[in-house]
Amino acid sequence: MRSRFRRSGPGLFLFLSLALLAVAPVGATPASRAGTSAAPILRDAITARTAALADLSAATGGGVESLWTNPAGLADLRRREISLSRVQSFADIAVNLIGFAQPVADRIILGIAYTNVDYGSIDKTDATGRTLGKIQTGDDLAAVTAGLRLTERLRIGVTGKYLNERLDRFTDQTFSADLGVLWENEDRSLAIGLSGSNLFGKLRFVRETFALPRTFRAGVGKRFWNGRLFVGADAAKSNDADWEFTGGIEAALTRMLTFRAGVSGPRAGKVHTAVGVGFHLDKMRIDYAFVPAQRGLDAQHRASIWMAFGPERKEPKWGGEKKRTVRGKGKGQEKGKAEPAKRTKREQRKVAKKETRKAPRREAPRMREARKEEVREKRTEVARQRSRQHRRDETRKKPGRREEVAGSESATVGKKAEEEKPAEKENSSERAAEKQVGPPIYVEAFRQRSGPKRYSWIGKYVKEILARGFRDEGRDVVEKPSEAKESVTGEYWIRDGEVVIRGTVRRGWRDINEAEKRAPLENLERNQSFWSQLGKSFLKGVKR
């Protein structure tokens, strides 16, 4: 099953895309149907990041923020995430959004979202203009989303919605759904997305029935400079509006600051813009968006808080990608027949054992070097201890000699003892300096961002190199982040026949060192000069 999905990934993406386009409202007459859709909450339910990109959302991904845009982007989520948003619109209208998502399996992500719109109160009057009270209005939207990674590159998502609208004493409820598809290339630098929102459902007030704003959106996104710059474009079609085109950019100016800008149109015959920024604080991000005044309405200010917590989800194993012809006869197989793509649990255990046996052979050169280094360190330490013990023994013997001799001999011995005292002071100062080499540090295995999975060993090997370098400097390398005052994190990319490794040494909230190195993939494991330069680049400036 998995190999079938793997081979038919592009075909499946094309099939799902055509299925969405088949029900798109291409025959609508926007001029006559403008303003005939109900539930404006369905248009305003976006986070500050999406608003700063002028509603660009088909191929942006976004994790938990995909609960309100393309549900297929939820499949990229790697740990638990929560998003809180606040929109202050015109006429004191307030929109509040909250969403939560978490992985429930290797390839399945579930999320829930709630959106509330408070339109405030409106005076109720009769035909003579006499005030009869207040009219309370508001909308509530609850949604459940599931994201699934069908293959390593293809993702789909579906959202179920429940909508409730209140207008004074009149209320109505309805159900609807969203569907999304997202495809990415091997290094995840190119993404193509397609989504359909509010595919069905109607609201009825008194005698009139209003359809929901059914919208279909297709888009493409491209990342440059190892993901530091994102450029995207969308095309959207609604059942009550004409075609609308959107473009946006997202640029990481620093590790803590991101700038966003977007433009969309034509909407009501005009082009609209938006700008925003994002502030990154470890596993938290604060987003702000400003949407200028449009169509006679006041400007909008949107703010969102995004947080990630909990353990990180492991990357799924995309096994069974190719059928292998088995030469020889084994249990449950006949000679010359192809092995099935889906392995049983027993076969998976056998494969795991084989990989475990192969791992030491692949890492043997590195392990031998590590053992030699440990032996050298132990010999050096033993020699130091013996020299210290010898000095103590000599010091103990000298007071006895002073009692046995007299006159000039005792004075000479006392003089020698006084000369040896500064040497002892120097040794004690050296020992104190060895203890004050720096605070405990935690080194994390670097994460692979792109490239084949056979290069996943690089992340662990970088961790070994850096940990060994810090220990040589006398640093205490701990196993838990909570026990360390400094931490080393990073990631790497495999592209164009080379590896790009980038990492940061952080003390609390402050980055104290950052390094980036490149090397060709050919004979990478034996390229000792590259690994030594990598370790030195991280050790440089750490003790500031």
Sequence and secondary structure as in RCSB ss.txt:
>XXXX:A:sequence
MRSRFRRSGPGLFLFLSLALLAVAPVGATPASRAGTSAAPILRDAITARTAALADLSAATGGGVESLWTNPAGLA
DLRRREISLSRVQSFADIAVNLIGFAQPVADRIILGIAYTNVDYGSIDKTDATGRTLGKIQTGDDLAAVTAGLRL
TERLRIGVTGKYLNERLDRFTDQTFSADLGVLWENEDRSLAIGLSGSNLFGKLRFVRETFALPRTFRAGVGKRFW
NGRLFVGADAAKSNDADWEFTGGIEAALTRMLTFRAGVSGPRAGKVHTAVGVGFHLDKMRIDYAFVPAQRGLDAQ
HRASIWMAFGPERKEPKWGGEKKRTVRGKGKGQEKGKAEPAKRTKREQRKVAKKETRKAPRREAPRMREARKEEV
REKRTEVARQRSRQHRRDETRKKPGRREEVAGSESATVGKKAEEEKPAEKENSSERAAEKQVGPPIYVEAFRQRS
GPKRYSWIGKYVKEILARGFRDEGRDVVEKPSEAKESVTGEYWIRDGEVVIRGTVRRGWRDINEAEKRAPLENLE
RNQSFWSQLGKSFLKGVKR
>XXXX:A:secstr
 HHHHHHTHHHHHHHHHHHHHHTS TT  HHHHTT    THHHH   HHHHHTTT  SS   GGGGGGS GGGGG
G  SEEEEEEEEE GGG EEEEEEEEEESSSSEEEEEEEEEEEEEEEEEE TT  EEEEEEEEEEEEEEEEEEES
SSSEEEEEEEEEEEEEETTEEEEEEEEEEEEEEE TTS EEEEEEEE  S EEEETTEEEE   EEEEEEEEEET
TTTEEEEEEEEEETTS  EEEEEEEEESSSSEEEEEEEEEEETTEEEEEEEEEEEETTEEEEEEEE  BTTB  E
EEEEEEEEES           S  B  S  TT  TT B  SS  HHHHHHHHHHHHHHHHHHTHHHHHHHHHHHH
HHHHHHHHHHHHHHHHHHHHHHHHHHHHH  THHHHHHHHHHHHHHHHHHHHHHHHHHHH S   EEE   EEEE
S GGGTHHHHHHHHHHHHHHHHTT  EESSGGG SEEEEEEEEEETTEEEEEEEEEETTEEEEEEEEEEESTT T
T HHHHHHHHHHHHTTTT 
